[in-house]
Amino acid sequence: MGRINISEVPFSGTAEQEKELRSRLAKIKNIGGALMPALQEAQEIYGYLPIEVQEIVAEELGISLEEVFGVSTFYAQFSLNPKGKYAVAVCLGTACYVKGSGDVMARLERELGLTDGTTSPDGKYSLSATRCIGCCGLAPVMTINGDVYGKLVPDDIPSIIAKYQ
């Protein structure tokens, strides 16, 4: 397993979110295999799975925090960190990688001061590596909140990021 990045952004869940989560968990907690759906519900409500939310899931399902954490970190669909206002994702699939997406990612890390799977302390940017997004003809590719940028070279990064200042 890779390194686990813990968010530097403070947890800011609301009482309403907690009430909604507990309500949803009450409906599924007695179903066999409820942990995956519970985590999906939690991530839908909060956008990610901070430890505070994992503790609620463990409490409501009557299971250990270790089990919840293990599942939360095993499956790629779950995130322990909030997404930034601008979610930057770089494809590191084969076609993109052989055309230089590793260098694009390295430039983004330098420009944003982030590593894969992290969010800036101000919550403005998050950076993640992805696998194929189906734009192989435009390799290497990155997305920012769904906007696709293709045929990139590292020197393209500063002007693209400037659009999101």
Chimera marker file (.cmm) of the C-alpha trace (Angstrom):
<marker_set name="trace">
<marker id="1" x="0.000" y="0.000" z="0.000" r="1" g="1" b="0" radius="0.5"/>
<marker id="2" x="1.176" y="3.531" z="-0.770" r="1" g="1" b="0" radius="0.5"/>
<marker id="3" x="1.610" y="6.412" z="1.583" r="1" g="1" b="0" radius="0.5"/>
<marker id="4" x="-1.558" y="7.753" z="3.174" r="1" g="1" b="0" radius="0.5"/>
<marker id="5" x="-1.871" y="11.518" z="2.935" r="1" g="1" b="0" radius="0.5"/>
<marker id="6" x="-3.665" y="13.112" z="5.852" r="1" g="1" b="0" radius="0.5"/>
<marker id="7" x="-5.439" y="16.370" z="5.139" r="1" g="1" b="0" radius="0.5"/>
<marker id="8" x="-4.081" y="19.660" z="6.406" r="1" g="1" b="0" radius="0.5"/>
<marker id="9" x="-7.538" y="21.180" z="5.926" r="1" g="1" b="0" radius="0.5"/>
<marker id="10" x="-9.429" y="21.204" z="9.247" r="1" g="1" b="0" radius="0.5"/>
<marker id="11" x="-12.630" y="19.159" z="9.439" r="1" g="1" b="0" radius="0.5"/>
<marker id="12" x="-15.646" y="21.409" z="9.069" r="1" g="1" b="0" radius="0.5"/>
<marker id="13" x="-18.608" y="19.056" z="9.180" r="1" g="1" b="0" radius="0.5"/>
<marker id="14" x="-21.939" y="20.446" z="10.347" r="1" g="1" b="0" radius="0.5"/>
<marker id="15" x="-24.521" y="19.141" z="12.789" r="1" g="1" b="0" radius="0.5"/>
<marker id="16" x="-26.911" y="18.795" z="9.838" r="1" g="1" b="0" radius="0.5"/>
<marker id="17" x="-24.448" y="16.597" z="7.964" r="1" g="1" b="0" radius="0.5"/>
<marker id="18" x="-23.951" y="14.389" z="11.019" r="1" g="1" b="0" radius="0.5"/>
<marker id="19" x="-27.706" y="14.072" z="11.534" r="1" g="1" b="0" radius="0.5"/>
<marker id="20" x="-28.154" y="13.119" z="7.861" r="1" g="1" b="0" radius="0.5"/>
<marker id="21" x="-25.367" y="10.534" z="8.052" r="1" g="1" b="0" radius="0.5"/>
<marker id="22" x="-26.707" y="8.941" z="11.229" r="1" g="1" b="0" radius="0.5"/>
<marker id="23" x="-30.184" y="8.812" z="9.677" r="1" g="1" b="0" radius="0.5"/>
<marker id="24" x="-28.905" y="7.085" z="6.545" r="1" g="1" b="0" radius="0.5"/>
<marker id="25" x="-26.768" y="4.664" z="8.550" r="1" g="1" b="0" radius="0.5"/>
<marker id="26" x="-29.719" y="3.702" z="10.734" r="1" g="1" b="0" radius="0.5"/>
<marker id="27" x="-31.505" y="2.490" z="7.597" r="1" g="1" b="0" radius="0.5"/>
<marker id="28" x="-28.665" y="0.234" z="6.418" r="1" g="1" b="0" radius="0.5"/>
<marker id="29" x="-26.749" y="-0.817" z="9.533" r="1" g="1" b="0" radius="0.5"/>
<marker id="30" x="-28.513" y="-4.185" z="9.913" r="1" g="1" b="0" radius="0.5"/>
<marker id="31" x="-27.946" y="-5.210" z="6.314" r="1" g="1" b="0" radius="0.5"/>
<marker id="32" x="-25.060" y="-7.623" z="5.760" r="1" g="1" b="0" radius="0.5"/>
<marker id="33" x="-22.062" y="-5.941" z="4.181" r="1" g="1" b="0" radius="0.5"/>
<marker id="34" x="-23.242" y="-2.478" z="5.206" r="1" g="1" b="0" radius="0.5"/>
<marker id="35" x="-19.767" y="-0.951" z="5.478" r="1" g="1" b="0" radius="0.5"/>
<marker id="36" x="-19.253" y="-0.195" z="1.781" r="1" g="1" b="0" radius="0.5"/>
<marker id="37" x="-22.685" y="1.417" z="1.332" r="1" g="1" b="0" radius="0.5"/>
<marker id="38" x="-22.182" y="3.285" z="4.618" r="1" g="1" b="0" radius="0.5"/>
<marker id="39" x="-18.896" y="4.760" z="3.422" r="1" g="1" b="0" radius="0.5"/>
<marker id="40" x="-20.444" y="5.661" z="0.084" r="1" g="1" b="0" radius="0.5"/>
<marker id="41" x="-23.265" y="7.476" z="1.892" r="1" g="1" b="0" radius="0.5"/>
<marker id="42" x="-20.779" y="9.259" z="4.147" r="1" g="1" b="0" radius="0.5"/>
<marker id="43" x="-18.634" y="10.394" z="1.232" r="1" g="1" b="0" radius="0.5"/>
<marker id="44" x="-21.731" y="11.588" z="-0.615" r="1" g="1" b="0" radius="0.5"/>
<marker id="45" x="-22.647" y="13.778" z="2.367" r="1" g="1" b="0" radius="0.5"/>
<marker id="46" x="-19.189" y="15.112" z="3.275" r="1" g="1" b="0" radius="0.5"/>
<marker id="47" x="-17.304" y="14.776" z="-0.033" r="1" g="1" b="0" radius="0.5"/>
<marker id="48" x="-14.548" y="12.765" z="1.676" r="1" g="1" b="0" radius="0.5"/>
<marker id="49" x="-13.973" y="10.501" z="4.685" r="1" g="1" b="0" radius="0.5"/>
<marker id="50" x="-12.086" y="12.293" z="7.454" r="1" g="1" b="0" radius="0.5"/>
<marker id="51" x="-11.388" y="10.368" z="10.644" r="1" g="1" b="0" radius="0.5"/>
<marker id="52" x="-14.269" y="12.137" z="12.403" r="1" g="1" b="0" radius="0.5"/>
<marker id="53" x="-16.707" y="10.689" z="9.848" r="1" g="1" b="0" radius="0.5"/>
<marker id="54" x="-15.100" y="7.249" z="9.992" r="1" g="1" b="0" radius="0.5"/>
<marker id="55" x="-15.639" y="7.288" z="13.774" r="1" g="1" b="0" radius="0.5"/>
<marker id="56" x="-19.368" y="7.935" z="13.267" r="1" g="1" b="0" radius="0.5"/>
<marker id="57" x="-19.587" y="5.068" z="10.765" r="1" g="1" b="0" radius="0.5"/>
<marker id="58" x="-17.783" y="2.708" z="13.163" r="1" g="1" b="0" radius="0.5"/>
<marker id="59" x="-20.023" y="3.728" z="16.063" r="1" g="1" b="0" radius="0.5"/>
<marker id="60" x="-23.274" y="3.413" z="14.119" r="1" g="1" b="0" radius="0.5"/>
<marker id="61" x="-22.358" y="0.060" z="12.540" r="1" g="1" b="0" radius="0.5"/>
<marker id="62" x="-20.894" y="-1.340" z="15.763" r="1" g="1" b="0" radius="0.5"/>
<marker id="63" x="-17.538" y="-2.179" z="14.182" r="1" g="1" b="0" radius="0.5"/>
<marker id="64" x="-13.971" y="-1.099" z="14.885" r="1" g="1" b="0" radius="0.5"/>
<marker id="65" x="-12.498" y="2.126" z="13.580" r="1" g="1" b="0" radius="0.5"/>
<marker id="66" x="-9.623" y="0.013" z="12.255" r="1" g="1" b="0" radius="0.5"/>
<marker id="67" x="-12.000" y="-1.930" z="10.014" r="1" g="1" b="0" radius="0.5"/>
<marker id="68" x="-13.585" y="1.276" z="8.716" r="1" g="1" b="0" radius="0.5"/>
<marker id="69" x="-10.160" y="2.842" z="8.111" r="1" g="1" b="0" radius="0.5"/>
<marker id="70" x="-8.923" y="-0.314" z="6.352" r="1" g="1" b="0" radius="0.5"/>
<marker id="71" x="-11.794" y="-0.250" z="3.868" r="1" g="1" b="0" radius="0.5"/>
<marker id="72" x="-11.604" y="3.548" z="3.469" r="1" g="1" b="0" radius="0.5"/>
<marker id="73" x="-7.945" y="3.348" z="2.474" r="1" g="1" b="0" radius="0.5"/>
<marker id="74" x="-8.140" y="0.175" z="0.382" r="1" g="1" b="0" radius="0.5"/>
<marker id="75" x="-10.663" y="1.291" z="-2.228" r="1" g="1" b="0" radius="0.5"/>
<marker id="76" x="-9.723" y="4.069" z="-4.665" r="1" g="1" b="0" radius="0.5"/>
<marker id="77" x="-13.303" y="5.398" z="-4.713" r="1" g="1" b="0" radius="0.5"/>
<marker id="78" x="-12.843" y="6.751" z="-1.196" r="1" g="1" b="0" radius="0.5"/>
<marker id="79" x="-10.877" y="9.857" z="-0.312" r="1" g="1" b="0" radius="0.5"/>
<marker id="80" x="-9.493" y="10.793" z="3.099" r="1" g="1" b="0" radius="0.5"/>
<marker id="81" x="-8.932" y="14.348" z="1.937" r="1" g="1" b="0" radius="0.5"/>
<marker id="82" x="-11.376" y="17.017" z="0.799" r="1" g="1" b="0" radius="0.5"/>
<marker id="83" x="-11.248" y="18.053" z="-2.812" r="1" g="1" b="0" radius="0.5"/>
<marker id="84" x="-10.119" y="21.586" z="-3.453" r="1" g="1" b="0" radius="0.5"/>
<marker id="85" x="-12.237" y="24.239" z="-5.102" r="1" g="1" b="0" radius="0.5"/>
<marker id="86" x="-10.189" y="23.327" z="-8.165" r="1" g="1" b="0" radius="0.5"/>
<marker id="87" x="-9.674" y="19.573" z="-8.456" r="1" g="1" b="0" radius="0.5"/>
<marker id="88" x="-6.641" y="19.006" z="-10.666" r="1" g="1" b="0" radius="0.5"/>
<marker id="89" x="-6.178" y="15.476" z="-11.996" r="1" g="1" b="0" radius="0.5"/>
<marker id="90" x="-3.401" y="14.181" z="-14.231" r="1" g="1" b="0" radius="0.5"/>
<marker id="91" x="-3.805" y="10.998" z="-16.224" r="1" g="1" b="0" radius="0.5"/>
<marker id="92" x="-0.929" y="8.617" z="-15.587" r="1" g="1" b="0" radius="0.5"/>
<marker id="93" x="-2.383" y="5.862" z="-17.769" r="1" g="1" b="0" radius="0.5"/>
<marker id="94" x="-0.059" y="4.218" z="-20.270" r="1" g="1" b="0" radius="0.5"/>
<marker id="95" x="-0.691" y="6.471" z="-23.293" r="1" g="1" b="0" radius="0.5"/>
<marker id="96" x="-0.380" y="9.649" z="-21.244" r="1" g="1" b="0" radius="0.5"/>
<marker id="97" x="2.589" y="8.420" z="-19.260" r="1" g="1" b="0" radius="0.5"/>
<marker id="98" x="4.673" y="7.487" z="-22.312" r="1" g="1" b="0" radius="0.5"/>
<marker id="99" x="3.946" y="10.948" z="-23.734" r="1" g="1" b="0" radius="0.5"/>
<marker id="100" x="5.183" y="12.740" z="-20.616" r="1" g="1" b="0" radius="0.5"/>
<marker id="101" x="2.394" y="13.000" z="-18.051" r="1" g="1" b="0" radius="0.5"/>
<marker id="102" x="4.867" y="12.143" z="-15.287" r="1" g="1" b="0" radius="0.5"/>
<marker id="103" x="6.728" y="15.368" z="-16.093" r="1" g="1" b="0" radius="0.5"/>
<marker id="104" x="3.432" y="17.292" z="-16.200" r="1" g="1" b="0" radius="0.5"/>
<marker id="105" x="2.549" y="15.898" z="-12.769" r="1" g="1" b="0" radius="0.5"/>
<marker id="106" x="5.977" y="16.869" z="-11.407" r="1" g="1" b="0" radius="0.5"/>
<marker id="107" x="5.508" y="20.434" z="-12.685" r="1" g="1" b="0" radius="0.5"/>
<marker id="108" x="2.057" y="20.637" z="-11.098" r="1" g="1" b="0" radius="0.5"/>
<marker id="109" x="3.472" y="19.424" z="-7.797" r="1" g="1" b="0" radius="0.5"/>
<marker id="110" x="6.069" y="22.207" z="-7.908" r="1" g="1" b="0" radius="0.5"/>
<marker id="111" x="3.617" y="24.910" z="-9.053" r="1" g="1" b="0" radius="0.5"/>
<marker id="112" x="0.920" y="24.014" z="-6.519" r="1" g="1" b="0" radius="0.5"/>
<marker id="113" x="3.175" y="22.840" z="-3.698" r="1" g="1" b="0" radius="0.5"/>
<marker id="114" x="1.149" y="19.619" z="-3.476" r="1" g="1" b="0" radius="0.5"/>
<marker id="115" x="1.693" y="15.903" z="-3.873" r="1" g="1" b="0" radius="0.5"/>
<marker id="116" x="-0.676" y="13.304" z="-5.254" r="1" g="1" b="0" radius="0.5"/>
<marker id="117" x="-3.799" y="13.004" z="-3.119" r="1" g="1" b="0" radius="0.5"/>
<marker id="118" x="-3.374" y="16.234" z="-1.185" r="1" g="1" b="0" radius="0.5"/>
<marker id="119" x="-5.274" y="19.506" z="-0.923" r="1" g="1" b="0" radius="0.5"/>
<marker id="120" x="-3.816" y="22.948" z="-0.312" r="1" g="1" b="0" radius="0.5"/>
<marker id="121" x="-4.333" y="24.228" z="3.256" r="1" g="1" b="0" radius="0.5"/>
<marker id="122" x="-6.555" y="27.038" z="1.913" r="1" g="1" b="0" radius="0.5"/>
<marker id="123" x="-8.779" y="24.455" z="0.179" r="1" g="1" b="0" radius="0.5"/>
<marker id="124" x="-8.218" y="26.032" z="-3.234" r="1" g="1" b="0" radius="0.5"/>
<marker id="125" x="-6.478" y="23.153" z="-5.065" r="1" g="1" b="0" radius="0.5"/>
<marker id="126" x="-6.364" y="19.398" z="-4.821" r="1" g="1" b="0" radius="0.5"/>
<marker id="127" x="-4.076" y="17.256" z="-6.932" r="1" g="1" b="0" radius="0.5"/>
<marker id="128" x="-4.539" y="13.642" z="-7.891" r="1" g="1" b="0" radius="0.5"/>
<marker id="129" x="-3.165" y="11.129" z="-10.327" r="1" g="1" b="0" radius="0.5"/>
<marker id="130" x="-5.755" y="9.211" z="-12.306" r="1" g="1" b="0" radius="0.5"/>
<marker id="131" x="-5.747" y="6.333" z="-14.713" r="1" g="1" b="0" radius="0.5"/>
<marker id="132" x="-7.081" y="6.488" z="-18.250" r="1" g="1" b="0" radius="0.5"/>
<marker id="133" x="-9.875" y="9.012" z="-18.711" r="1" g="1" b="0" radius="0.5"/>
<marker id="134" x="-10.499" y="8.057" z="-22.349" r="1" g="1" b="0" radius="0.5"/>
<marker id="135" x="-8.705" y="10.922" z="-24.063" r="1" g="1" b="0" radius="0.5"/>
<marker id="136" x="-5.692" y="8.957" z="-25.277" r="1" g="1" b="0" radius="0.5"/>
<marker id="137" x="-5.573" y="10.870" z="-28.565" r="1" g="1" b="0" radius="0.5"/>
<marker id="138" x="-4.891" y="14.047" z="-26.562" r="1" g="1" b="0" radius="0.5"/>
<marker id="139" x="-2.152" y="12.505" z="-24.395" r="1" g="1" b="0" radius="0.5"/>
<marker id="140" x="-0.858" y="13.690" z="-22.020" r="1" g="1" b="0" radius="0.5"/>
<marker id="141" x="-4.058" y="14.933" z="-20.418" r="1" g="1" b="0" radius="0.5"/>
<marker id="142" x="-5.134" y="16.650" z="-17.218" r="1" g="1" b="0" radius="0.5"/>
<marker id="143" x="-8.483" y="17.912" z="-15.996" r="1" g="1" b="0" radius="0.5"/>
<marker id="144" x="-9.437" y="20.772" z="-13.718" r="1" g="1" b="0" radius="0.5"/>
<marker id="145" x="-13.024" y="20.462" z="-12.488" r="1" g="1" b="0" radius="0.5"/>
<marker id="146" x="-13.880" y="18.572" z="-15.642" r="1" g="1" b="0" radius="0.5"/>
<marker id="147" x="-12.152" y="20.966" z="-18.065" r="1" g="1" b="0" radius="0.5"/>
<marker id="148" x="-9.845" y="18.825" z="-20.213" r="1" g="1" b="0" radius="0.5"/>
<marker id="149" x="-6.367" y="19.992" z="-21.221" r="1" g="1" b="0" radius="0.5"/>
<marker id="150" x="-4.472" y="17.839" z="-23.698" r="1" g="1" b="0" radius="0.5"/>
<marker id="151" x="-1.194" y="17.510" z="-25.562" r="1" g="1" b="0" radius="0.5"/>
<marker id="152" x="0.486" y="19.076" z="-22.553" r="1" g="1" b="0" radius="0.5"/>
<marker id="153" x="4.105" y="19.857" z="-21.872" r="1" g="1" b="0" radius="0.5"/>
<marker id="154" x="5.315" y="20.945" z="-18.433" r="1" g="1" b="0" radius="0.5"/>
<marker id="155" x="5.738" y="24.558" z="-19.575" r="1" g="1" b="0" radius="0.5"/>
<marker id="156" x="1.963" y="24.742" z="-20.288" r="1" g="1" b="0" radius="0.5"/>
<marker id="157" x="1.167" y="24.364" z="-16.580" r="1" g="1" b="0" radius="0.5"/>
<marker id="158" x="1.757" y="27.921" z="-15.245" r="1" g="1" b="0" radius="0.5"/>
<marker id="159" x="-0.569" y="29.574" z="-17.789" r="1" g="1" b="0" radius="0.5"/>
<marker id="160" x="-3.284" y="26.960" z="-17.236" r="1" g="1" b="0" radius="0.5"/>
<marker id="161" x="-3.102" y="27.314" z="-13.444" r="1" g="1" b="0" radius="0.5"/>
<marker id="162" x="-3.229" y="31.125" z="-13.829" r="1" g="1" b="0" radius="0.5"/>
<marker id="163" x="-6.773" y="30.761" z="-15.230" r="1" g="1" b="0" radius="0.5"/>
<marker id="164" x="-7.861" y="29.388" z="-11.842" r="1" g="1" b="0" radius="0.5"/>
<marker id="165" x="-6.305" y="32.077" z="-9.647" r="1" g="1" b="0" radius="0.5"/>
<link id1="1" id2="2" r="1" g="1" b="0" radius="0.2"/>
<link id1="2" id2="3" r="1" g="1" b="0" radius="0.2"/>
<link id1="3" id2="4" r="1" g="1" b="0" radius="0.2"/>
<link id1="4" id2="5" r="1" g="1" b="0" radius="0.2"/>
<link id1="5" id2="6" r="1" g="1" b="0" radius="0.2"/>
<link id1="6" id2="7" r="1" g="1" b="0" radius="0.2"/>
<link id1="7" id2="8" r="1" g="1" b="0" radius="0.2"/>
<link id1="8" id2="9" r="1" g="1" b="0" radius="0.2"/>
<link id1="9" id2="10" r="1" g="1" b="0" radius="0.2"/>
<link id1="10" id2="11" r="1" g="1" b="0" radius="0.2"/>
<link id1="11" id2="12" r="1" g="1" b="0" radius="0.2"/>
<link id1="12" id2="13" r="1" g="1" b="0" radius="0.2"/>
<link id1="13" id2="14" r="1" g="1" b="0" radius="0.2"/>
<link id1="14" id2="15" r="1" g="1" b="0" radius="0.2"/>
<link id1="15" id2="16" r="1" g="1" b="0" radius="0.2"/>
<link id1="16" id2="17" r="1" g="1" b="0" radius="0.2"/>
<link id1="17" id2="18" r="1" g="1" b="0" radius="0.2"/>
<link id1="18" id2="19" r="1" g="1" b="0" radius="0.2"/>
<link id1="19" id2="20" r="1" g="1" b="0" radius="0.2"/>
<link id1="20" id2="21" r="1" g="1" b="0" radius="0.2"/>
<link id1="21" id2="22" r="1" g="1" b="0" radius="0.2"/>
<link id1="22" id2="23" r="1" g="1" b="0" radius="0.2"/>
<link id1="23" id2="24" r="1" g="1" b="0" radius="0.2"/>
<link id1="24" id2="25" r="1" g="1" b="0" radius="0.2"/>
<link id1="25" id2="26" r="1" g="1" b="0" radius="0.2"/>
<link id1="26" id2="27" r="1" g="1" b="0" radius="0.2"/>
<link id1="27" id2="28" r="1" g="1" b="0" radius="0.2"/>
<link id1="28" id2="29" r="1" g="1" b="0" radius="0.2"/>
<link id1="29" id2="30" r="1" g="1" b="0" radius="0.2"/>
<link id1="30" id2="31" r="1" g="1" b="0" radius="0.2"/>
<link id1="31" id2="32" r="1" g="1" b="0" radius="0.2"/>
<link id1="32" id2="33" r="1" g="1" b="0" radius="0.2"/>
<link id1="33" id2="34" r="1" g="1" b="0" radius="0.2"/>
<link id1="34" id2="35" r="1" g="1" b="0" radius="0.2"/>
<link id1="35" id2="36" r="1" g="1" b="0" radius="0.2"/>
<link id1="36" id2="37" r="1" g="1" b="0" radius="0.2"/>
<link id1="37" id2="38" r="1" g="1" b="0" radius="0.2"/>
<link id1="38" id2="39" r="1" g="1" b="0" radius="0.2"/>
<link id1="39" id2="40" r="1" g="1" b="0" radius="0.2"/>
<link id1="40" id2="41" r="1" g="1" b="0" radius="0.2"/>
<link id1="41" id2="42" r="1" g="1" b="0" radius="0.2"/>
<link id1="42" id2="43" r="1" g="1" b="0" radius="0.2"/>
<link id1="43" id2="44" r="1" g="1" b="0" radius="0.2"/>
<link id1="44" id2="45" r="1" g="1" b="0" radius="0.2"/>
<link id1="45" id2="46" r="1" g="1" b="0" radius="0.2"/>
<link id1="46" id2="47" r="1" g="1" b="0" radius="0.2"/>
<link id1="47" id2="48" r="1" g="1" b="0" radius="0.2"/>
<link id1="48" id2="49" r="1" g="1" b="0" radius="0.2"/>
<link id1="49" id2="50" r="1" g="1" b="0" radius="0.2"/>
<link id1="50" id2="51" r="1" g="1" b="0" radius="0.2"/>
<link id1="51" id2="52" r="1" g="1" b="0" radius="0.2"/>
<link id1="52" id2="53" r="1" g="1" b="0" radius="0.2"/>
<link id1="53" id2="54" r="1" g="1" b="0" radius="0.2"/>
<link id1="54" id2="55" r="1" g="1" b="0" radius="0.2"/>
<link id1="55" id2="56" r="1" g="1" b="0" radius="0.2"/>
<link id1="56" id2="57" r="1" g="1" b="0" radius="0.2"/>
<link id1="57" id2="58" r="1" g="1" b="0" radius="0.2"/>
<link id1="58" id2="59" r="1" g="1" b="0" radius="0.2"/>
<link id1="59" id2="60" r="1" g="1" b="0" radius="0.2"/>
<link id1="60" id2="61" r="1" g="1" b="0" radius="0.2"/>
<link id1="61" id2="62" r="1" g="1" b="0" radius="0.2"/>
<link id1="62" id2="63" r="1" g="1" b="0" radius="0.2"/>
<link id1="63" id2="64" r="1" g="1" b="0" radius="0.2"/>
<link id1="64" id2="65" r="1" g="1" b="0" radius="0.2"/>
<link id1="65" id2="66" r="1" g="1" b="0" radius="0.2"/>
<link id1="66" id2="67" r="1" g="1" b="0" radius="0.2"/>
<link id1="67" id2="68" r="1" g="1" b="0" radius="0.2"/>
<link id1="68" id2="69" r="1" g="1" b="0" radius="0.2"/>
<link id1="69" id2="70" r="1" g="1" b="0" radius="0.2"/>
<link id1="70" id2="71" r="1" g="1" b="0" radius="0.2"/>
<link id1="71" id2="72" r="1" g="1" b="0" radius="0.2"/>
<link id1="72" id2="73" r="1" g="1" b="0" radius="0.2"/>
<link id1="73" id2="74" r="1" g="1" b="0" radius="0.2"/>
<link id1="74" id2="75" r="1" g="1" b="0" radius="0.2"/>
<link id1="75" id2="76" r="1" g="1" b="0" radius="0.2"/>
<link id1="76" id2="77" r="1" g="1" b="0" radius="0.2"/>
<link id1="77" id2="78" r="1" g="1" b="0" radius="0.2"/>
<link id1="78" id2="79" r="1" g="1" b="0" radius="0.2"/>
<link id1="79" id2="80" r="1" g="1" b="0" radius="0.2"/>
<link id1="80" id2="81" r="1" g="1" b="0" radius="0.2"/>
<link id1="81" id2="82" r="1" g="1" b="0" radius="0.2"/>
<link id1="82" id2="83" r="1" g="1" b="0" radius="0.2"/>
<link id1="83" id2="84" r="1" g="1" b="0" radius="0.2"/>
<link id1="84" id2="85" r="1" g="1" b="0" radius="0.2"/>
<link id1="85" id2="86" r="1" g="1" b="0" radius="0.2"/>
<link id1="86" id2="87" r="1" g="1" b="0" radius="0.2"/>
<link id1="87" id2="88" r="1" g="1" b="0" radius="0.2"/>
<link id1="88" id2="89" r="1" g="1" b="0" radius="0.2"/>
<link id1="89" id2="90" r="1" g="1" b="0" radius="0.2"/>
<link id1="90" id2="91" r="1" g="1" b="0" radius="0.2"/>
<link id1="91" id2="92" r="1" g="1" b="0" radius="0.2"/>
<link id1="92" id2="93" r="1" g="1" b="0" radius="0.2"/>
<link id1="93" id2="94" r="1" g="1" b="0" radius="0.2"/>
<link id1="94" id2="95" r="1" g="1" b="0" radius="0.2"/>
<link id1="95" id2="96" r="1" g="1" b="0" radius="0.2"/>
<link id1="96" id2="97" r="1" g="1" b="0" radius="0.2"/>
<link id1="97" id2="98" r="1" g="1" b="0" radius="0.2"/>
<link id1="98" id2="99" r="1" g="1" b="0" radius="0.2"/>
<link id1="99" id2="100" r="1" g="1" b="0" radius="0.2"/>
<link id1="100" id2="101" r="1" g="1" b="0" radius="0.2"/>
<link id1="101" id2="102" r="1" g="1" b="0" radius="0.2"/>
<link id1="102" id2="103" r="1" g="1" b="0" radius="0.2"/>
<link id1="103" id2="104" r="1" g="1" b="0" radius="0.2"/>
<link id1="104" id2="105" r="1" g="1" b="0" radius="0.2"/>
<link id1="105" id2="106" r="1" g="1" b="0" radius="0.2"/>
<link id1="106" id2="107" r="1" g="1" b="0" radius="0.2"/>
<link id1="107" id2="108" r="1" g="1" b="0" radius="0.2"/>
<link id1="108" id2="109" r="1" g="1" b="0" radius="0.2"/>
<link id1="109" id2="110" r="1" g="1" b="0" radius="0.2"/>
<link id1="110" id2="111" r="1" g="1" b="0" radius="0.2"/>
<link id1="111" id2="112" r="1" g="1" b="0" radius="0.2"/>
<link id1="112" id2="113" r="1" g="1" b="0" radius="0.2"/>
<link id1="113" id2="114" r="1" g="1" b="0" radius="0.2"/>
<link id1="114" id2="115" r="1" g="1" b="0" radius="0.2"/>
<link id1="115" id2="116" r="1" g="1" b="0" radius="0.2"/>
<link id1="116" id2="117" r="1" g="1" b="0" radius="0.2"/>
<link id1="117" id2="118" r="1" g="1" b="0" radius="0.2"/>
<link id1="118" id2="119" r="1" g="1" b="0" radius="0.2"/>
<link id1="119" id2="120" r="1" g="1" b="0" radius="0.2"/>
<link id1="120" id2="121" r="1" g="1" b="0" radius="0.2"/>
<link id1="121" id2="122" r="1" g="1" b="0" radius="0.2"/>
<link id1="122" id2="123" r="1" g="1" b="0" radius="0.2"/>
<link id1="123" id2="124" r="1" g="1" b="0" radius="0.2"/>
<link id1="124" id2="125" r="1" g="1" b="0" radius="0.2"/>
<link id1="125" id2="126" r="1" g="1" b="0" radius="0.2"/>
<link id1="126" id2="127" r="1" g="1" b="0" radius="0.2"/>
<link id1="127" id2="128" r="1" g="1" b="0" radius="0.2"/>
<link id1="128" id2="129" r="1" g="1" b="0" radius="0.2"/>
<link id1="129" id2="130" r="1" g="1" b="0" radius="0.2"/>
<link id1="130" id2="131" r="1" g="1" b="0" radius="0.2"/>
<link id1="131" id2="132" r="1" g="1" b="0" radius="0.2"/>
<link id1="132" id2="133" r="1" g="1" b="0" radius="0.2"/>
<link id1="133" id2="134" r="1" g="1" b="0" radius="0.2"/>
<link id1="134" id2="135" r="1" g="1" b="0" radius="0.2"/>
<link id1="135" id2="136" r="1" g="1" b="0" radius="0.2"/>
<link id1="136" id2="137" r="1" g="1" b="0" radius="0.2"/>
<link id1="137" id2="138" r="1" g="1" b="0" radius="0.2"/>
<link id1="138" id2="139" r="1" g="1" b="0" radius="0.2"/>
<link id1="139" id2="140" r="1" g="1" b="0" radius="0.2"/>
<link id1="140" id2="141" r="1" g="1" b="0" radius="0.2"/>
<link id1="141" id2="142" r="1" g="1" b="0" radius="0.2"/>
<link id1="142" id2="143" r="1" g="1" b="0" radius="0.2"/>
<link id1="143" id2="144" r="1" g="1" b="0" radius="0.2"/>
<link id1="144" id2="145" r="1" g="1" b="0" radius="0.2"/>
<link id1="145" id2="146" r="1" g="1" b="0" radius="0.2"/>
<link id1="146" id2="147" r="1" g="1" b="0" radius="0.2"/>
<link id1="147" id2="148" r="1" g="1" b="0" radius="0.2"/>
<link id1="148" id2="149" r="1" g="1" b="0" radius="0.2"/>
<link id1="149" id2="150" r="1" g="1" b="0" radius="0.2"/>
<link id1="150" id2="151" r="1" g="1" b="0" radius="0.2"/>
<link id1="151" id2="152" r="1" g="1" b="0" radius="0.2"/>
<link id1="152" id2="153" r="1" g="1" b="0" radius="0.2"/>
<link id1="153" id2="154" r="1" g="1" b="0" radius="0.2"/>
<link id1="154" id2="155" r="1" g="1" b="0" radius="0.2"/>
<link id1="155" id2="156" r="1" g="1" b="0" radius="0.2"/>
<link id1="156" id2="157" r="1" g="1" b="0" radius="0.2"/>
<link id1="157" id2="158" r="1" g="1" b="0" radius="0.2"/>
<link id1="158" id2="159" r="1" g="1" b="0" radius="0.2"/>
<link id1="159" id2="160" r="1" g="1" b="0" radius="0.2"/>
<link id1="160" id2="161" r="1" g="1" b="0" radius="0.2"/>
<link id1="161" id2="162" r="1" g="1" b="0" radius="0.2"/>
<link id1="162" id2="163" r="1" g="1" b="0" radius="0.2"/>
<link id1="163" id2="164" r="1" g="1" b="0" radius="0.2"/>
<link id1="164" id2="165" r="1" g="1" b="0" radius="0.2"/>
</marker_set>
